[in-house]
């Protein structure tokens, strides 16, 4: 398993295309389970904000190197995850191996010829699993990463049709659940606090800048989640890390895009987050 690139230059369209093919392929083999699976993570921005919807001059999202799948509590409680693992094994997927040579049961991999794509499985906290980052073992070779706030992606999602070719070179189309913009921002803010990745800051900012609902629409959907402790936590992170030009959020977005500090980018990020928080504060 390799570390994620720290700058946009490390991402390739071919890798994102492979993840897209994996997403479509999984939709064909897990069709009767898709109501309890939601796409989260780095593929979300390009699904929520397709290239053809971008204004002229706005660059496409850089993409992702892996596919993150959120599993609903109902699927876990009814033990239907066993069927997911079985179907993946039958199609040639297997647990990945980390840098120390240990299998990572929450991350599976598919390899064919020169193609290699990874799947990360996530689940909401249950019982004593409230602490994020814990790996919850579901079967001997299948697990999911406990992700606080993941349940919000099942409360607000977009149903999106994806088309193209699968990992088996089959041309088709399927409809999948994709994490909505508001819960995506919350999850990315929480992830940023936890690991401080440049890519998390970039993903968060990109969706706020370019989602069709714009700041007012995103704020409206965030308000619908006002009963969640995760929303208040995420807003604190935005205030602490994103509203000053030299804060971690603006600086790490600039590092991701330009390889170092970039005054214009940092100012844009700071102004964007201030605008979002301003709309939310005005409504209160």
Secondary structure, 3 states (H helix, E strand, C coil): CCCCCCCHHHCCHHHHHHHHHHHHHHHHHCHHHHHHEEEEHHHHHHHHCCHHHCCCCCCCCCCCCEEEEEECHHHHHCCCHHHHHHHHHHCCCEEEECCCCCEEEEEEEEEECCEEEEEEEEECCCCCCCCCCCEEEEECCEEEEECCCCHHHHHCEEEEEEEEECCCCCEEEEEEEEECHHHHHHHHHHHHHHHCCHHHHHHHHHHHHHCCCHHHHHHHHHHCCCCCHHHHHHHHHHHHHCCCCCCHHHHHHHHHHHCCCCHHHHHHHHHHHHHHHHHHHHHC
